[in-house]
Amino acid sequence: MGDDQDPCVAFKMNAALDPYRDHLIDIRVDENWEQWHGIGKLGLRCVLCRRVVTPFLSTQKNRFVRHQSGEGASASTAAKRSAHESFLHQRCKYWVADQLREAGAIAEVERQLGDRRPDVLAVRDGRRFAVEVQWSSLSLAAAQERTADLRRAGADEVMWLTRGYTWVEKLPTLGLHGFNPGSDGYTTEFGFLALTPSGGLRTASRPVRQALHQWLDGEIAWAYRDVEKAGWATVQDWAKHTKQQAEEIERLGGELGKATDKIERLSTTVRKQSARIDAVESDLKGAKADLSLEQDKVEEGKRQRPGMLKPSRKLGR
């Protein structure tokens, strides 16, 4: 970038780019601090504006890099905050690219892929791996569309690293614990699953460096653990989880079979009892009909019997 650009107001930067290869230098690491701090040791570049930055020790003895004295000093607090967020966003992109290179891939930040430009694109063994580092909020629909676009453009694998967690279980995403990590790197808070003793899968923390390496090596995969929720897990854990699910389905199938047999037996009993009840009701109806007929005969007999003559009373003499 030219010197006529607006001053960069990023501050509290704990990392910068090396002079030649766009590798991220975390100045908090002792080895990097010893190599780059001191008078006359120039070459580190700002991850935002690419201008020269130099290491310094804050009054609290924390290690940072900064621009030339006075550059951007008049910027508002809001502008500085926005610049710091942009720094953290860019820092993560370059850090991811370094991890993918460490795992044997050719990785670049914001390299064109078809009509898309993923935050990081890595190629290893002929396969393309696209990483999207999402700082700001983004709707699920927009994230799904971008994922589909990247795949259509030629990405074989897509991974999201996000600050928010609203759709972590809907797309191949790792929710980061924070975008301002310690010198040992980023860790996941959501999106990675580990096997429980009972064979289920639950959320577990994992170093993002390890997850990225395993991703390129094909040792982790993203899949659904139930009808609604998905996540990343090792292929080995997925295999064990799938086996446990198959065994559970078989067990439930056996129980269902037993229940079905019991229901059939009960249904047969009910049918027999119903037949018996029908027979009893039929017998009762027949008995009632016979009784009614007998009563009719009795009444008819009474009507047909001649009246009895009453004896005459003798008259007195």
Secondary structure as UniProt FT lines:
FT   TURN            3..4
FT   STRAND          15..17
FT   TURN            19..21
FT   STRAND          24..26
FT   TURN            27..28
FT   HELIX           30..36
FT   TURN            39..40
FT   TURN            47..49
FT   STRAND          54..57
FT   TURN            59..60
FT   STRAND          63..66
FT   TURN            69..74
FT   HELIX           77..102
FT   TURN            103..104
FT   STRAND          106..109
FT   TURN            114..115
FT   STRAND          120..124
FT   TURN            125..126
FT   STRAND          127..134
FT   HELIX           140..153
FT   STRAND          157..162
FT   TURN            166..172
FT   STRAND          173..176
FT   TURN            183..184
FT   STRAND          187..190
FT   STRAND          192..195
FT   TURN            197..198
FT   STRAND          201..203
FT   HELIX           208..217
FT   STRAND          220..224
FT   STRAND          230..234
FT   HELIX           235..304
//
